[in-house]
Amino acid sequence: MIQTLRRVFLTLLFLSVSTSSTFASDEKAEEPVIDVMGTLADHDYFKFFGKKLYLPRIIYWVDEEGNSRVNTFASTKKATESVLFEERDHALVPTNGGHIVLDLSITSHLVYFWFGMGSAVWLTIAMSNRYKKGVGKDVEPKGALHNTFEVLFLFIRDDVVRENINEHKANKYMPYLFTMFMGITFINLFGLLPWAATATADLTVTATLAVMTFFVTQFSGTKDYWGHIFWYPGVPTWVRVILTPVEILGMFTKPFALAIRLFANMLSGKIMIIVILGLIFIFAEAFGAIAGLGMGAIISVPLTATLYALKVFVALLQAYIFTLLSAVFIGMAVEDHKHDEEHYNAEHVA
């Protein structure tokens, strides 16, 4: 908990001193030696090997006459070339008054989110087709990818889902939890690519994933689960007055912790790599090219390589932690405590 709070504090500190906005601009008069938050920010373009592919802008807005409108543009540039919008402080605003209600534009973080989740679905379907053909079922799995998939699947099923959710209900939640694990893993690994964006370093992405777990948990809740929240059994009424607000608050703090933990860990790791590599340019700017090369050869490059190896482990670890906690929360919601008490009493009577 202390480590998470420290990372959140560092994140807020970087955000407070940064002048970068949601969409980075290419038309700044002066570029900093290294723009940490500009690199991490969500962009209106997809970058691949130095090439920029600008993404569509989809705007739901209300004009000056109060009419609701939806406009789609191929890029931010196309939007500003129209008579409808102009760019102020790196944000689109209606030219002749009105206001934007909802910006549904595709961004770099959204693209990598799609890549991650799409890769998880594609891999699962591909492996499923193999099992239908008998590979991995009638004969042993073939290939490193198939073996790795099976190890991960069995680990999530046996050591995460069935360990924390009632054995009669565990299989029902396995597709959701395994998709979460694989999807977050792929998103985290894509973020390690030098030109890529880390979607899980965006709080809106991690919050969306956490909200999904929240709704799955609440809709799965049994009468016993809701009874423990609104009318905690076995305690005096005056204690219930205290416990009920705490339990209700706990419903929302759990997904909040999920979102912040994943966001803070992935953002802090990305910042560390960018800053360490940035030392090369900072030293070159301050002391000359030789100093920059020396910093890179002695410190920055070896340390970054080590951090990249660590980040691969962290990518898997954070996906595991998110999935594990989601399974724990769902397991608490679907658990029938009365059944457990009857089973406990039956064992002691026997």
C-alpha positions as CSV (number, residue, x, y, z in Angstrom):
1,M,0.0,0.0,0.0
2,I,2.8,2.4,0.9
3,Q,4.6,1.6,-2.3
4,T,1.4,2.3,-4.3
5,L,0.8,5.6,-2.6
6,R,4.4,6.6,-3.3
7,R,4.0,5.9,-6.9
8,V,0.8,7.8,-7.1
9,F,2.5,10.8,-5.4
10,L,5.4,10.6,-7.9
11,T,2.8,10.4,-10.8
12,L,1.0,13.5,-9.5
13,L,4.3,15.3,-9.1
14,F,5.2,14.6,-12.7
15,L,1.8,15.7,-13.9
16,S,1.9,18.9,-11.9
17,V,5.2,20.1,-13.3
18,S,4.5,19.0,-16.9
19,T,3.0,21.3,-19.4
20,S,2.0,18.6,-21.8
21,S,-1.7,18.2,-22.7
22,T,-3.8,15.2,-23.7
23,F,-2.8,15.5,-27.3
24,A,0.8,16.3,-27.9
25,S,1.4,19.0,-30.5
26,D,4.0,18.9,-33.2
27,E,4.1,22.7,-33.7
28,K,5.8,23.8,-30.5
29,A,8.2,26.7,-30.7
30,E,10.7,24.9,-28.5
31,E,10.9,21.3,-27.7
32,P,12.4,20.2,-24.4
33,V,15.4,18.0,-24.2
34,I,13.1,15.2,-23.1
35,D,9.4,15.5,-22.7
36,V,8.5,12.8,-20.2
37,M,4.8,13.4,-19.9
38,G,4.5,14.2,-23.6
39,T,5.8,10.8,-24.4
40,L,3.3,9.2,-22.0
41,A,0.4,11.3,-23.1
42,D,-2.5,10.0,-25.2
43,H,-2.1,11.2,-28.8
44,D,-4.4,11.7,-31.8
45,Y,-2.0,9.6,-34.0
46,F,-0.6,6.1,-34.0
47,K,3.2,6.0,-34.2
48,F,4.9,3.1,-35.9
49,F,8.7,3.1,-36.6
50,G,8.8,6.9,-36.5
51,K,5.8,7.1,-38.9
52,K,2.7,8.9,-37.7
53,L,-0.8,7.7,-38.8
54,Y,-3.3,10.3,-37.7
55,L,-6.5,8.9,-36.2
56,P,-10.2,9.8,-36.8
57,R,-11.9,12.4,-34.6
58,I,-15.5,11.7,-33.7
59,I,-17.2,14.6,-31.9
60,Y,-20.6,14.8,-30.3
61,W,-21.4,18.4,-29.7
62,V,-24.1,21.1,-29.3
63,D,-23.9,24.1,-31.5
64,E,-24.7,27.7,-30.6
65,E,-28.4,27.2,-31.4
66,G,-28.6,24.2,-29.0
67,N,-28.8,21.5,-31.7
68,S,-27.0,18.2,-31.0
69,R,-24.6,17.2,-33.8
70,V,-22.2,14.4,-34.5
71,N,-19.2,15.1,-36.8
72,T,-16.5,12.7,-38.0
73,F,-13.2,13.8,-39.4
74,A,-10.2,11.8,-40.7
75,S,-7.8,13.6,-38.4
76,T,-7.4,16.6,-36.1
77,K,-6.1,18.6,-39.1
78,K,-9.2,17.9,-41.1
79,A,-11.3,19.0,-38.2
80,T,-9.5,22.3,-37.9
81,E,-9.7,22.9,-41.7
82,S,-13.5,22.7,-41.5
83,V,-15.5,25.7,-40.5
84,L,-16.9,23.9,-37.4
85,F,-13.8,23.5,-35.1
86,E,-10.6,25.2,-34.3
87,E,-7.7,24.1,-32.0
88,R,-7.1,26.0,-28.8
89,D,-4.5,24.8,-26.2
90,H,-4.2,21.5,-28.1
91,A,-8.0,20.8,-27.8
92,L,-10.8,21.1,-30.4
93,V,-13.5,23.7,-29.7
94,P,-16.5,24.8,-31.8
95,T,-15.6,27.8,-33.9
96,N,-18.9,29.7,-33.5
97,G,-19.8,28.9,-30.0
98,G,-21.4,25.8,-28.5
99,H,-19.6,23.1,-26.6
100,I,-18.4,19.5,-27.0
101,V,-20.5,17.0,-25.1
102,L,-18.5,13.9,-25.8
103,D,-15.3,13.3,-27.6
104,L,-15.4,9.8,-29.1
105,S,-12.2,10.2,-31.0
106,I,-9.8,7.2,-31.5
107,T,-6.5,7.7,-29.7
108,S,-3.2,5.9,-29.5
109,H,-4.0,4.4,-26.1
110,L,-7.3,3.1,-27.5
111,V,-5.6,1.5,-30.5
112,Y,-3.1,-0.4,-28.2
113,F,-6.0,-1.4,-26.0
114,W,-7.7,-2.9,-29.1
115,F,-4.4,-4.6,-30.0
116,G,-4.0,-6.1,-26.6
117,M,-7.6,-7.4,-26.2
118,G,-7.7,-8.5,-29.9
119,S,-4.5,-10.5,-29.5
120,A,-5.9,-12.2,-26.4
121,V,-9.1,-13.2,-28.3
122,W,-7.2,-14.2,-31.4
123,L,-4.8,-16.4,-29.4
124,T,-7.6,-18.0,-27.4
125,I,-9.6,-18.8,-30.5
126,A,-6.5,-20.2,-32.3
127,M,-5.7,-22.5,-29.3
128,S,-9.3,-23.5,-29.0
129,N,-9.4,-24.7,-32.6
130,R,-6.3,-26.8,-31.9
131,Y,-7.9,-28.5,-29.0
132,K,-11.0,-29.2,-31.1
133,K,-8.7,-31.0,-33.5
134,G,-7.3,-33.1,-30.7
135,V,-3.9,-31.3,-30.4
136,G,-3.4,-30.9,-26.6
137,K,-6.3,-33.2,-25.9
138,D,-5.6,-36.5,-27.5
139,V,-1.9,-35.8,-28.0
140,E,0.5,-33.5,-26.3
141,P,0.5,-29.7,-27.1
142,K,2.8,-28.8,-30.0
143,G,5.0,-25.8,-30.1
144,A,6.3,-23.3,-27.6
145,L,3.2,-21.0,-28.0
146,H,0.8,-23.8,-27.4
147,N,2.6,-25.1,-24.4
148,T,2.9,-21.6,-22.9
149,F,-0.8,-20.9,-23.5
150,E,-1.7,-24.2,-21.7
151,V,0.5,-23.4,-18.7
152,L,-1.0,-20.0,-18.3
153,F,-4.6,-21.3,-18.8
154,L,-4.2,-24.0,-16.2
155,F,-2.5,-21.7,-13.8
156,I,-5.3,-19.1,-14.0
157,R,-8.0,-21.8,-13.8
158,D,-6.6,-23.9,-11.0
159,D,-4.6,-21.5,-8.9
160,V,-6.6,-18.3,-9.3
161,V,-10.2,-18.9,-10.3
162,R,-10.9,-22.2,-8.6
163,E,-8.9,-21.2,-5.5
164,N,-11.0,-18.1,-4.9
165,I,-14.5,-18.8,-6.3
166,N,-16.9,-21.5,-5.3
167,E,-16.1,-24.7,-7.2
168,H,-19.6,-25.0,-8.5
169,K,-19.5,-21.5,-10.0
170,A,-15.8,-21.0,-10.9
171,N,-16.0,-22.2,-14.5
172,K,-18.7,-19.5,-15.2
173,Y,-16.2,-16.8,-14.5
174,M,-13.2,-18.4,-16.1
175,P,-13.7,-16.8,-19.6
176,Y,-13.9,-13.3,-18.2
177,L,-11.0,-13.6,-15.8
178,F,-8.7,-15.4,-18.4
179,T,-9.5,-12.7,-20.9
180,M,-8.6,-10.0,-18.4
181,F,-5.3,-11.7,-17.7
182,M,-4.3,-12.3,-21.3
183,G,-5.6,-8.9,-22.4
184,I,-3.7,-6.9,-19.7
185,T,-0.6,-9.0,-20.4
186,F,-0.6,-8.2,-24.1
187,I,-1.3,-4.5,-23.4
188,N,1.6,-4.3,-21.0
189,L,3.9,-6.1,-23.3
190,F,3.0,-3.9,-26.3
191,G,3.8,-0.9,-24.1
192,L,7.5,-2.1,-24.0
193,L,7.9,-1.5,-27.7
194,P,10.1,1.6,-28.2
195,W,7.5,3.4,-30.4
196,A,4.4,2.1,-28.6
197,A,2.2,3.6,-26.0
198,T,1.4,1.8,-22.7
199,A,-2.4,1.9,-22.6
200,T,-2.5,0.6,-19.0
201,A,-0.5,3.7,-18.0
202,D,-3.7,5.6,-18.7
203,L,-6.1,5.9,-15.8
204,T,-9.2,5.8,-18.1
205,V,-8.1,2.4,-19.4
206,T,-7.4,0.8,-16.0
207,A,-10.6,2.4,-14.6
208,T,-12.6,0.9,-17.4
209,L,-11.2,-2.5,-16.6
210,A,-11.9,-2.1,-12.9
211,V,-15.5,-0.9,-13.6
212,M,-16.1,-4.1,-15.6
213,T,-14.9,-6.2,-12.6
214,F,-17.2,-4.0,-10.4
215,F,-20.3,-4.8,-12.4
216,V,-19.5,-8.5,-12.8
217,T,-19.0,-8.6,-9.0
218,Q,-22.2,-6.8,-8.1
219,F,-24.4,-8.6,-10.6
220,S,-23.0,-11.9,-9.3
221,G,-23.8,-11.1,-5.7
222,T,-26.0,-13.5,-3.8
223,K,-28.6,-12.6,-1.2
224,D,-26.2,-13.5,1.5
225,Y,-23.6,-11.1,0.0
226,W,-26.1,-8.2,-0.1
227,G,-27.3,-9.1,3.4
228,H,-23.7,-8.8,4.7
229,I,-23.5,-5.3,3.2
230,F,-26.9,-3.8,4.2
231,W,-27.7,-5.8,7.4
232,Y,-24.6,-7.4,8.7
233,P,-25.8,-10.6,10.6
234,G,-24.8,-11.5,14.1
235,V,-24.0,-8.0,15.4
236,P,-26.0,-5.4,17.4
237,T,-28.2,-2.9,15.5
238,W,-26.0,0.0,16.6
239,V,-23.0,-1.7,15.1
240,R,-24.8,-2.2,11.8
241,V,-25.3,1.5,11.6
242,I,-21.5,1.8,11.5
243,L,-20.7,-1.3,9.4
244,T,-23.3,-0.6,6.6
245,P,-21.7,2.6,5.3
246,V,-18.3,1.0,5.6
247,E,-19.4,-2.0,3.6
248,I,-21.0,0.2,0.9
249,L,-17.8,2.3,0.7
250,G,-15.9,-0.9,0.4
251,M,-17.8,-1.9,-2.8
252,F,-16.3,1.2,-4.5
253,T,-12.8,1.2,-2.9
254,K,-12.1,-2.3,-4.3
255,P,-12.3,-1.4,-8.0
256,F,-10.7,2.0,-7.2
257,A,-7.7,0.1,-5.8
258,L,-7.6,-2.2,-8.9
259,A,-7.5,0.8,-11.2
260,I,-4.9,2.8,-9.3
261,R,-2.6,-0.2,-8.6
262,L,-2.3,-1.1,-12.3
263,F,-2.1,2.5,-13.5
264,A,0.6,3.5,-11.0
265,N,2.8,0.5,-11.6
266,M,2.8,0.7,-15.3
267,L,3.1,4.5,-15.4
268,S,6.0,4.6,-13.0
269,G,7.9,1.9,-14.9
270,K,7.5,3.8,-18.2
271,I,8.6,7.0,-16.6
272,M,11.7,5.3,-15.2
273,I,12.8,4.0,-18.6
274,I,12.2,7.3,-20.4
275,V,14.0,9.3,-17.7
276,I,17.0,7.0,-17.6
277,L,17.3,7.1,-21.4
278,G,16.8,10.8,-21.3
279,L,20.0,11.2,-19.3
280,I,21.9,10.6,-22.5
281,F,20.4,13.6,-24.1
282,I,20.5,15.7,-21.0
283,F,24.3,15.1,-20.5
284,A,24.9,15.6,-24.2
285,E,23.1,19.0,-24.1
286,A,24.9,20.1,-20.9
287,F,28.4,18.7,-21.3
288,G,28.7,17.7,-25.0
289,A,28.4,14.6,-27.2
290,I,31.2,12.7,-25.5
291,A,29.5,13.0,-22.1
292,G,26.2,11.8,-23.6
293,L,27.8,8.8,-25.2
294,G,29.6,8.0,-21.9
295,M,26.4,8.2,-19.9
296,G,24.6,5.9,-22.4
297,A,27.4,3.3,-22.6
298,I,28.1,3.2,-18.8
299,I,24.7,3.8,-17.2
300,S,21.7,4.4,-19.3
301,V,21.7,1.6,-21.8
302,P,22.8,-1.3,-19.4
303,L,20.3,-0.1,-16.8
304,T,17.5,0.3,-19.4
305,A,18.2,-3.3,-20.7
306,T,17.9,-4.5,-17.1
307,L,14.7,-2.6,-16.5
308,Y,13.2,-4.0,-19.7
309,A,13.8,-7.5,-18.5
310,L,12.2,-6.5,-15.2
311,K,9.3,-4.9,-17.0
312,V,8.5,-8.1,-18.8
313,F,8.1,-9.8,-15.4
314,V,6.1,-6.8,-14.1
315,A,3.8,-6.9,-17.1
316,L,2.9,-10.5,-16.2
317,L,2.8,-9.8,-12.5
318,Q,0.4,-6.9,-12.8
319,A,-1.9,-8.8,-15.0
320,Y,-1.8,-11.7,-12.5
321,I,-2.5,-9.3,-9.5
322,F,-5.5,-7.7,-11.3
323,T,-6.9,-11.1,-12.2
324,L,-6.3,-12.5,-8.7
325,L,-8.0,-9.6,-6.9
326,S,-10.9,-9.7,-9.4
327,A,-11.3,-13.4,-8.6
328,V,-11.2,-12.7,-4.9
329,F,-13.9,-10.0,-5.1
330,I,-16.1,-12.1,-7.3
331,G,-15.6,-15.1,-5.0
332,M,-16.7,-13.0,-2.0
333,A,-19.8,-12.0,-3.8
334,V,-20.9,-15.4,-5.0
335,E,-20.0,-17.2,-1.7
336,D,-22.9,-18.7,0.2
337,H,-21.9,-18.3,3.9
338,K,-24.9,-20.2,5.1
339,H,-23.9,-23.2,3.1
340,D,-20.4,-23.0,4.6
341,E,-21.8,-22.8,8.1
342,E,-24.0,-25.9,7.5
343,H,-21.0,-27.7,6.1
344,Y,-18.9,-26.7,9.1
345,N,-21.6,-27.9,11.6
346,A,-22.1,-31.2,9.7
347,E,-18.4,-31.9,9.9
348,H,-18.3,-31.3,13.7
349,V,-21.4,-33.4,14.3
350,A,-19.9,-36.2,12.3
